[in-house]
Amino acid sequence: MVERKCIVKQETLDTSHLLRFVLGPDQQVVADLKGKLPGRGVWVTAKKSFIVQAIDKKLFPRAFKTKCQVNKDLPDIIEGLFEDRCLNYLSLAKKTGAVITGFDKVATALNKNNVALLLQANDGATDGQEKLKRKFLHIGQRDHVIKVFSCKQMSMAFGGTNVIHAAITRGTMANNVLASTMKLIKYRS
């Protein structure tokens, strides 16, 4: 377990709860989501509100001990990067054959008890979503209903049209999708 201090909270936390930032060659603050960029890093709690505070309170120049440029849109840029990562994992899951789309196909897969994640478009009709959700919860998957992407986003990720209901079967891809989505949800909270 590696710990670092958040420049906003001034609290030491495990790096899994933090985002690392480095200075680019042009003295621009860059989010290092993978934690592999060179240079001295500073850490901020991995929530959008904390990134906003770090910018508003001008904590990045203080932490880096030098003048630096901070894009005011940095919190939204990071959110977009997290979202893109999630959608890329969804697309990859589809390519590996771990994705089932469509109400009837998802309902059938739920009967076989091979579903790890249930995905529902956040702009879809609630009646069908509630039916699948009840069925999913009945098989014991309580915290694995994901409802953060629009129909358009899910359709693009899965290469279909009007994707409202999807399921990911048990396995590595389900774990990757869940982990990346949980980071996005935590960041937005």
Buried (B, 14 or more C-beta within 10 A) or exposed (E): EEEBBBBBBEEEBEBEBBBBBBBEEEEEBBBBBEEEBEEEBBBBBBBBEBBBBBBEEEBBBEBBEEEBEBEEEBBEBBBEBBBEBBBBBBBBBBEEEBBBBBBEBBBEBBEEEEBBBBBBBBEBEEEBBEEBBEBBBEBEBEEBBBEBBBBEBBBBBBEBEEBBBBBBBBBEBBBBBBEBBEBBEBBEE
